[in-house]
Amino acid sequence: MTIIVDGAQTKFVDGKLALGYFNVSFNAGQYPNSLNGNLQITGDQGVTIASTQDEVAAVAKTVIQGLVNEDKGATK
């Protein structure tokens, strides 16, 4: 699985810089069983403006795996 942290959206809250979300793109698998897309990883998912790319990618991987597992459950 390839996960790319493209950047972050920030905003000012009470005069201080705060994280809005990280932009993440991903692709996994090979045709015909491939999956690709984009995610927004927010502070509610345990990241901060000081998080590293690796930390954000780890959270994104967990989210992606959860989505895949949720989808597998729907097809049974």
C-alpha positions as CSV (number, residue, x, y, z in Angstrom):
1,M,0.0,0.0,0.0
2,T,1.3,3.4,-0.9
3,I,0.2,6.3,1.3
4,I,1.2,9.9,0.5
5,V,0.7,12.7,3.0
6,D,0.1,15.6,0.6
7,G,0.0,18.4,3.1
8,A,-2.1,20.0,5.8
9,Q,-4.9,22.5,6.1
10,T,-4.5,24.7,9.0
11,K,-6.6,27.5,10.6
12,F,-6.4,30.0,13.4
13,V,-8.3,29.2,16.6
14,D,-8.3,31.9,19.3
15,G,-5.3,33.4,17.6
16,K,-3.2,30.2,17.5
17,L,-2.5,28.0,14.5
18,A,-4.5,24.7,14.7
19,L,-4.8,21.7,12.4
20,G,-7.8,21.4,10.2
21,Y,-6.8,18.2,8.5
22,F,-4.0,16.4,6.6
23,N,-4.6,15.5,3.0
24,V,-3.7,11.9,2.3
25,S,-3.8,9.9,-1.0
26,F,-3.4,6.2,-1.2
27,N,-3.4,3.2,-3.6
28,A,-3.2,-0.5,-2.8
29,G,-3.6,-3.8,-4.6
30,Q,-3.4,-4.7,-8.2
31,Y,-6.1,-4.8,-10.9
32,P,-8.8,-6.1,-10.6
33,N,-8.5,-5.9,-6.8
34,S,-7.1,-2.4,-6.5
35,L,-8.2,0.5,-4.3
36,N,-7.2,4.1,-4.4
37,G,-8.6,7.4,-3.1
38,N,-8.1,10.4,-0.9
39,L,-8.7,10.9,2.8
40,Q,-8.7,13.8,5.3
41,I,-7.1,12.8,8.6
42,T,-8.2,15.1,11.4
43,G,-7.1,15.9,15.0
44,D,-10.0,13.7,16.2
45,Q,-8.1,10.8,14.8
46,G,-5.1,11.4,17.1
47,V,-2.8,13.6,15.0
48,T,-1.6,17.2,15.6
49,I,0.0,19.9,13.6
50,A,3.3,18.5,14.9
51,S,2.7,14.9,13.7
52,T,5.2,13.5,11.3
53,Q,4.3,12.1,7.8
54,D,4.9,8.6,9.2
55,E,2.5,9.1,12.1
56,V,-0.2,10.5,9.8
57,A,0.3,7.6,7.3
58,A,-0.1,5.1,10.1
59,V,-3.4,6.6,11.1
60,A,-4.5,6.7,7.5
61,K,-3.6,3.0,7.0
62,T,-5.8,2.1,10.0
63,V,-8.7,4.1,8.6
64,I,-8.3,2.5,5.1
65,Q,-8.1,-1.0,6.6
66,G,-11.3,-0.2,8.6
67,L,-13.1,0.9,5.4
68,V,-12.0,-2.2,3.6
69,N,-13.1,-4.5,6.4
70,E,-16.4,-2.7,6.7
71,D,-17.0,-3.1,3.0
72,K,-16.2,-6.9,3.2
73,G,-18.8,-7.2,5.9
74,A,-21.4,-5.6,3.7
75,T,-20.9,-8.1,0.9
76,K,-21.3,-11.2,3.0
